[in-house]
Structures are given as C-alpha cells and as structure tokens.
Amino acid sequence: MEKQPDLEAKYQRLATEYSKVRSQATVLKKAVLEEQAKSLELRETIRKHEQTVRKHDQEMESLTFRNEQLTKRISVLQQELQTNSNSKKGKPKPTDNNVAADVGILDEEFHRKIVENAQLLSSISDKDLEIASYRDRIEWLEDKLANIEKELGNRDALNRAKLDRLQTENEALSSRIKSAYSERSAPSNDSAEKISYWKAEAEKLKAECDILRSKPTSNEKLTEYYESQLREMLEIKTLSLAESKSLSAENQALKARLEHAISEQSELQKNLDTSHEELLTTNQNYRSQLDAMTEHLAAQNEKITQQSDEIEILKHKLATKNRSLNMDVDQPLASSSVLTTSLVLQTMPKIDENVSSEHKPPKERILGLLDLLETHVEKLRKEAAQLEEDRDQLLVTLDSVRHTDLMNQLDDNDADDVTRYAERIMSRCQTVEVRVLTQRDQMQEEALSQINYLIDGLVMDLRNDHEAAKQRCVSYVNACSSIMVDGIMDKKFESALLGCTLDDQKRVKKRLNGLLHYFERLRVQIIHLRNPLRKFPQWTQVSDTEMLIRRKIEQMKQFNENFKKSAEQPPPGKAISAAPKPLMNAEALDQLISVSNHVVERQSRVVEQERDCQQSMWKIDKEIARMKAEYSTLTNTLEEMQKLDIKMELAALKKAKANYSSALDVEIHTRDLEDGEHFVAVVKFSTGEDGNTINLTINRSTRTVTAFDASQIMSQEEAAELQRAVTVQEGRIDLRKLIAIVRPMCRETTT
C-alpha cells in the first residue's frame, strides 16, 4: 500500500518525458521540412544556372563557327587580290580580244569580291557588338552567381547552427533517457525490500490466523477482515490496469503520430526522387544537344574542306590561265604544239569540258588532268567506303529486326513469313559487294597485324575482367586521338598505330570507339542486374557536364592554334600575303575561356554546396531514426515495467490468498472399478484434523465425470454444477476448477 505513491510518481515522470519527446519530435519535423524546402530552392537555382551555361555554350559555338567561315573567306579573298595584283603588274597589255575579255571578267570578279569584303566587314562589326553585349551579360551573370553564393553561405551557416542546436538537444535527451533508465532499473533493488516486507506481513497474518483459530467465536470478523483486504487489493489492481490502459492509449497515439511523420517523410522522399529523375533527364537532353552540335560542326567542317578544295582547284586553273597568257611562243612551235596537244586530247579521256587547255604545254596539261583524276579517284574511294559502311549497317539492322522481341508475339505462320521476307532482303543486300583495298608495304602490314593482335587480346580479356578491359580500351582510344579523354595513353599501341596507313588508323579508331560503347552498355546492364533500383548520385552527372564543357574549351583552343599555324604558313607555290586578321584575337579568346572556366568553377561550387546540404539532410534523417529507436526502447521499457508491476501485484495477491488458504490440504487417490470402463478418484480436503472427501466416478473413454459422492459438503445442485465444470484431460483431473469450487464449501464445513 505504501508503494503506490512511488508508482504514481514514476508514471508522472514518464508522462513528462513523453511530452518532452513529442515536442522535440515536432521541432525536428519542422527543421526537416525547412531543410527540404531549402534544398528545393537550391535545385531550382542550379537548374537556372545550367540553362544559362548551356545558352552561353551555344552562343560561343555559333560565334566560333561564324568566325571560322569569315576568316577563311577573308584569307581566300586576300590571296586572290594579291595574285591578281601581281599578275597585273607583271604582264603587258594584251592586244587580242580574248585577253581583253578575260581581263574584263577578272575585273568584274574583283569588284564583286570587293563588295563581298565590305559586307563581311560590316558583319564583323556587328559580331564585335554582339561579343561586347555577351561580355556584359557574362559579367551580370557573374554578379548574380556571387549573390547566390552569398545567400547559400548564409543558409549553410544557419543550417549548421540549427544542426548543432539539434545535436545538443539530442545529447540532453539521451542523458535524460539514461537517467530514467537507471531510475527504472532501481526497482530490482527494491524487490528484495518488497519481498521482506511481504514476508513480514505474511508472518503477521499467520499469527493473526493462529489467534483466530484459538478463538472460534471470532470467525465472522476474520472473514470480514480478509474480505476487506481482498477488496482493497482488487481495487488497487483495477487502478493499475486503468493506468496501464491509459498509458497504452498514449503509446498508440504516439505510434500513430510517428506513422504519420514517416508517411510524410516517404512522400517527401518520393518528391525528391522525382526531382532527381527530372534532373537526370535534363542532363541527358543536354548531352544529346551537345552531340548534335558536334555532329553539325563536323558536317560543316567537311563542307568547308570541300569548298576549300574546290577553291584550290579554281586557283590552279586561274594560275594556269595566267601562265598561258604570259607565254611568248613562236608560231611554228605553237602550231606544232597545237597538233601534239590535239592528238593527246584525242587519246586522253574528257574530264572537264570547261578547262581551256589550248595555250598550255603538254606536260602541264597532263599534270592538270592527273590532278583532276586524283580528286575523282579519292572521291570514288570515299563514296565506295560510305557504300560499304551503309551495307554493313543495313545488314546489322536486318539482323536486329530478325531477332527482335516482337517476333515472339507472332504466330508460327506470321513468323515464318517475316523470316522469309527478311532472308530475301538479306540475300538481296549480300549481292552487293564493295571492297576498298588499302596499299601497304611490309612495315605497315606488320604494324596492322600487331594492332589487330592487341585488340583481339582486349576482347579476350573482356570475359575475365571487365573493368581492366575497359581501362585498356580507353588507353587505346587516347592513343588514337589528340585529346586525352580520361585515363592514360598506351605508348606501345601508339607506336604501332603510327606505323599504319591513314585509312587503317581511321578504321582502328572507329573500331575502338565501337568497343568502348559496347563496354558502357555492358556495364550498365551489369549494374542493372546487380541492383535494379540503384540511383546514381547527382554530382556524377554534373561532373560529366563539366567534362563536356572543358572538352569544348579544349577544342576551341586547338582550333585557335590551328588557325594561327595556317595563317603563319602559306600554301606552297604561292606568294606570302598578309596574314588575315581573325575576328576574335587570342586575348579575347583567352578571356572567353577564362570566363567559361570561372562559370564551371562556380557551378562546381554550387554542386559541392548542394552535396553538403544533402549530407546534412542525411544526418538529420539519421538523427530522426535514432530518436525513433530510442522511442521504441522507451516504449519497450515501459511495457516491461508495467508487466513487472502487474506481476508483483499478482504475486502479492497470490501470497495473500496462500496465507488465507494455507491450512487447506488436498489429496487424491484413484481405484479401478470392476467393469473396467470407470475408475473412482477420491479427493480429500483436510484442514488440520478435520477432513471432507469427494468420490468422483470417471469414464475412461469419454473422460467425463459420471457420478459424485459429496453429500457431506454440497447439495445435489452444486454437485451437478461441479460435474459440468470438472473434466478429465489426458487422464488428469483439472484440480484448479475443482479446488476453486470446493474450497469455499470445505472452508464453511471445516471452520
């Protein structure tokens, strides 16, 4: 009875601790929501900056492309002007009409070129103005990035301060929980005191029972006293049960709140995953756009090279015309040369009808025809190689169509029809045979065989170690290209590759790029098979975009160097003219490159700050999980304490009841009857010297009580109730029910 206030005080302490934990959980929830909102804002700002960077890249690429076109046009025009001026100074005035017509045509072309030059100069001034506006815009973006960095630094400081405050509160909570746990472990020491106390109470009750037995007239008072004690104990038990129910209800409410918080956290995680997927898709779109731009640049470069080749041919024709005009040859020699050239023209094929070769010597005419034939042969080889590549591509697509998954969805008849149709197309395609051979000497053959041996070894190593094979392939690709992509360069492969022909080098590079693409696809498939739900972190994608930007900058640098070299070194056989001034000089290009590097660095800083925010979010999630674990341990300790208190109360009740019925002894004896189907169980209840017996006749097969002989202590109705209540299970009588029914009757008769 005296321990009841201690239990109430403990329950009140636990209730206060629960309220504190709930308030702290709400605070943590608010902090998590604030951090998530801040992370969303940071992602939006990063997305905007990526869009601006992509726009700047596109503008820079377009400017460089236009710069290339304009510089090449200006150089061509200046060279033509120089050649025209030299030809006008060196040759006398012609007297023939044909020469006058040619000079008039040249004058018209010269005036047209002057007009085009003026237009180009105006466009150059416009482009300079655009570059100045772009520089102003870049400065504005830099200022904006600086402001954003300041805001991010302030927010990071606030987040860190909040995280420190939460950590201090968490430490305080852990210390309180440890103290509460130590206080809860104290009842193990108090249990010995309770046992001694109840032993003393039992001895007192035994003494009182002895006194009452010596005085039989006070039986009613004794029963009233024990009944009052039992009622008080029952009231205490009901109160403890009610308190335990209230605590369990509070526990359920806390669990419901926790589940609600967990559901909100899962929704926020889903939103974060969706935003991450959107970022991945945007990154892929950026990559595809960059690839398309590079392909466009390559196509434009090829067109420019073709146009430059045509311009060179036209220059060669014009030079030959000028030489023919300056030649002074005697008439008989000229007539003989005309006859010989006419004979040669009759025997040689007609390549170009516009070529006027009447005033050329035979050697120059033959060399010119051979030059034209060489261009046609190279064009034929290129077209044949393209045809061979198209044929291989068609065969590959036909094979992929034949082995597609849609074939499994067709019927047998439809599948046969489709396969026949595909085989007919494939056989039709295989009728076309295109072979472009490459002339090699012995050294080139040995170098090509060594290259093939190294690539075959790379393919064989793919089965053993995928990553090592990929690294070797990357080193081979670096040896083929002038720009280092990633990793190191294989010197042995590079030395062998330099011994091959140019066509073989192109084929090897194409083959290695295909192998590298296959390695990437195989790696993605392996990762998907190992962990299909894996999500790559965000900063890996950002690093890839940075790598692409840096590659573009390296390409711009290389283009500028090539442009300088081409300006410094004029083509052979021509006069050295003034080097054309590029639209964007080296200083401006270096400034643009530095600005782009600065933008990339700013972007990397923003990515690092976002990474720090994500790490802080992960730490907060870990703290929440730890708080949940501590809450679960608290609930478990509470339940254990409630069970322990209830067990202690039940033990006290059992001890009191045992003290009340300590004088009652039960003895059971059995004997078989003559019929063999029944046996008799004699149950004797004794209190000291007095005793009462019950004879139970039990059926062996049905395991039920068939008859009673308890006329000394109960009536016939009570005996029928006892017969219904008491059953025999596995050859044993349920003594608990029997004693519970018989004990009060025996107590009444014995006392």
Residue pairs with C-beta under 8 A, 6 or more apart in sequence:
1 232
1 236
3 194
4 236
7 240
7 645
10 183
10 184
10 641
11 243
11 247
13 180
13 183
14 180
14 247
14 638
15 250
17 176
17 177
17 180
17 634
18 250
18 254
18 634
20 173
20 176
21 173
21 627
21 631
21 634
22 254
22 257
24 169
24 173
24 627
25 257
25 258
25 261
25 627
27 166
27 169
28 166
28 620
28 623
28 624
28 627
29 261
29 264
31 162
31 166
31 620
32 265
32 268
32 617
32 620
32 621
32 624
35 159
35 613
35 616
35 617
35 620
36 268
36 272
36 617
38 155
38 159
38 613
39 272
39 610
39 613
39 614
39 617
40 275
42 152
42 606
42 609
42 610
42 613
43 275
43 279
43 610
45 148
45 606
46 603
46 606
46 607
46 610
47 279
47 282
49 145
49 148
49 602
49 603
49 606
50 282
50 286
50 545
50 603
52 141
53 549
53 599
53 600
53 603
54 286
54 289
56 134
56 138
56 596
56 599
57 290
57 549
57 552
57 596
58 293
59 134
60 552
60 556
60 592
60 596
61 293
61 297
61 552
63 127
63 130
63 131
63 584
64 556
64 559
64 584
65 297
65 300
66 127
66 583
67 127
67 582
67 583
67 584
68 304
68 559
68 563
69 304
70 120
70 123
70 124
70 127
70 583
71 563
71 580
71 582
71 583
72 304
72 308
73 116
73 120
74 117
74 120
74 580
74 581
75 567
75 580
76 311
77 113
77 116
77 117
78 577
78 578
78 580
79 315
79 574
79 577
80 113
80 315
81 110
81 113
82 575
82 577
83 315
83 318
83 319
83 322
83 574
83 575
84 106
84 110
86 575
87 322
90 326
91 322
91 325
91 326
94 100
94 103
94 325
99 325
102 321
102 325
124 583
127 583
128 583
131 584
131 588
135 591
135 595
138 595
138 599
141 599
142 595
142 598
142 599
142 602
145 599
145 602
148 606
149 602
149 605
149 606
149 609
152 606
152 609
156 609
156 612
156 613
159 613
159 616
160 616
163 616
163 619
163 620
166 620
166 623
167 623
170 623
170 626
170 627
173 627
173 630
174 630
177 630
177 633
177 634
180 634
181 637
184 637
184 641
187 641
187 644
191 648
194 648
198 652
198 655
202 655
202 659
205 656
205 659
205 660
206 659
206 662
208 222
209 222
209 659
209 662
209 663
212 218
212 219
212 222
216 751
219 751
226 660
229 656
230 656
233 649
233 652
233 653
233 656
236 649
237 649
237 650
237 653
240 645
240 646
240 649
241 646
244 642
244 646
247 638
247 642
251 635
251 638
254 631
254 635
258 628
258 631
265 621
265 624
273 535
276 535
276 538
279 538
279 541
280 536
280 541
283 541
283 542
283 544
283 545
286 545
286 548
287 544
287 545
287 548
290 548
290 552
309 375
312 571
313 371
313 372
313 375
316 368
316 371
317 355
320 360
320 364
320 368
321 356
323 360
323 364
324 359
324 360
325 359
327 359
329 337
337 361
337 362
338 358
340 362
341 357
341 358
341 360
341 362
341 365
344 362
344 365
344 366
345 357
348 366
348 369
351 369
351 372
351 373
351 376
352 372
355 368
357 365
357 368
360 368
381 436
384 434
384 436
385 436
387 432
387 434
388 434
388 435
388 436
391 429
391 432
391 434
394 429
395 426
395 429
395 430
398 422
398 425
398 426
398 429
401 422
402 419
402 422
407 415
407 418
410 418
438 501
438 503
438 504
439 501
440 448
440 501
440 504
443 499
444 499
444 500
444 501
444 504
446 499
447 496
447 497
447 498
447 499
447 500
448 500
448 504
450 496
451 493
451 496
451 497
451 500
451 504
451 508
454 476
454 492
454 493
454 496
455 476
455 508
455 511
455 512
455 515
458 469
458 472
458 473
458 476
458 515
459 469
459 515
461 468
461 469
461 472
462 469
462 519
466 519
466 522
466 523
466 526
469 519
470 516
470 519
470 523
471 487
472 490
473 512
473 515
473 516
473 519
474 485
474 486
474 487
474 516
475 487
475 488
475 489
475 490
475 493
476 490
476 493
476 512
477 485
477 509
477 512
477 513
477 516
478 484
478 485
478 486
478 487
478 488
478 489
478 490
479 489
479 490
479 491
479 493
479 494
479 497
480 497
480 505
480 508
480 509
480 512
481 509
482 558
483 551
483 554
483 555
483 558
485 551
497 505
497 508
500 508
527 534
528 534
538 607
538 610
538 611
538 614
539 607
539 608
539 610
539 611
542 603
542 604
542 607
546 600
546 603
546 604
549 596
549 600
550 600
553 593
553 596
553 597
556 589
556 592
556 593
557 589
557 593
560 586
560 589
563 582
564 586
567 579
567 580
567 582
568 579
570 576
570 577
584 592
661 743
661 747
663 687
663 688
664 685
664 686
664 687
664 743
664 746
664 747
665 685
665 686
665 687
666 683
666 684
666 685
666 735
666 739
667 683
667 684
667 686
668 681
668 682
668 683
668 684
668 733
668 735
669 681
669 682
669 684
670 679
670 680
670 681
670 682
671 679
671 680
671 682
672 679
672 680
673 679
673 680
673 697
676 700
677 699
677 700
677 701
678 697
678 698
678 699
678 700
678 706
679 697
679 698
679 700
680 695
680 696
680 697
680 698
681 695
681 696
681 698
681 733
682 693
682 694
682 695
682 696
683 693
683 694
683 696
683 733
683 738
683 742
684 691
684 692
684 693
684 694
685 691
685 692
685 693
685 694
685 713
685 742
685 743
685 746
685 750
686 692
687 746
687 747
687 750
687 751
688 750
690 749
690 750
692 712
692 713
692 746
692 749
692 750
693 712
694 708
694 709
694 710
694 713
694 742
695 707
695 708
695 709
695 710
696 705
696 707
696 708
696 726
696 733
697 705
697 706
697 707
697 708
698 704
698 705
698 706
698 728
698 733
699 706
703 727
703 728
703 729
704 727
704 728
705 722
705 723
705 726
705 727
705 728
708 719
708 722
708 723
710 718
710 719
710 722
710 742
712 749
713 742
713 745
713 746
713 748
713 749
714 722
714 742
714 745
718 741
718 745
721 741
722 738
722 741
722 742
725 737
725 741
726 733
726 734
726 737
726 738
726 741
727 734
728 734
